[in-house]
Amino acid sequence: MITTLAGAPARPLGLAAYPEQQRACVRVAHAAGVNFFFFYSISHESLIDGLAPVLRRARDDVIVATGSGSRNRKGLERARRAICRRLGVETLDVFFAEYVSPSDDFPRVFDDAGVLDLLCEWRETGAIRYVGASAHDRDLARRLVDDGRVDVLMHRFNMAHRKAAASVFPAAEAAGIPVVAFTATRWRTLLDGHPDWSGPVPSAADCYRYCLAAPAVQVVLSAPATIAQLRANLTVLQDGRADPSATADWDAYGDLVYAAGRGRFETMWP
């Protein structure tokens, strides 16, 4: 389980950075009870600028999650130091080896002195609290779960891309590795409806509740651009996980949307 420094578990809805996101989203989300905040890199200035003052007054109650796609020690160290400096903190809660993919040079990630070993060193020295890794590919996600060095897995999961529920999540649960789900709205395409679907079109909150229905998922990421979008999504904190009957309906809807997907990136890892 991912917890704050004070020992509170991560709430089910996490706030993720989005380009040109309103800076006040952090303040509003934190006031509503969100305690998990994620940004891919130091370039996400809006979320970072909004998060820094929250950390000054409530560091022990906030989970800072970030990472880097670098595969070398210097790049990773540079990213971590820059983020800590911008936020005014000494420790990051979760640091992800971002986008581990089939095109990676695997020894640089998995072998001795590779990325995962470095993140473990940081965990041992207190520079980070959890070793994280993110992946779209299910086989790689399973390898990360089975590796033994990863504490938190970030993995794509939504109504249209849900095979991880059978091929990855049971292993994560067995290993005690919490999953952070991302792309819950499938780049918003799940919100657009489908000509062959006669039922209601899911809201973003429906998409988040769907992801949380998977027991392995502790946190689902939401990346609203505006305060209005954020407030609509925050209902997930009260409503919780989708019930089984709703999940079955959304599975059928997801099948339609998946079949209509355009572009190899959207369909290569269902």
Secondary structure as UniProt FT lines:
FT   TURN            5..6
FT   STRAND          13..16
FT   TURN            19..20
FT   HELIX           24..32
FT   STRAND          36..38
FT   TURN            42..43
FT   HELIX           45..58
FT   HELIX           59..61
FT   STRAND          63..68
FT   HELIX           73..87
FT   STRAND          92..97
FT   TURN            98..99
FT   TURN            102..103
FT   HELIX           106..110
FT   TURN            112..113
FT   HELIX           115..125
FT   STRAND          128..135
FT   HELIX           138..147
FT   STRAND          152..156
FT   HELIX           164..167
FT   HELIX           169..175
FT   STRAND          179..182
FT   TURN            184..188
FT   HELIX           189..191
FT   TURN            195..196
FT   HELIX           204..212
FT   TURN            215..216
FT   STRAND          217..222
FT   HELIX           227..233
FT   TURN            234..235
FT   HELIX           236..239
FT   HELIX           244..259
FT   HELIX           264..267
//
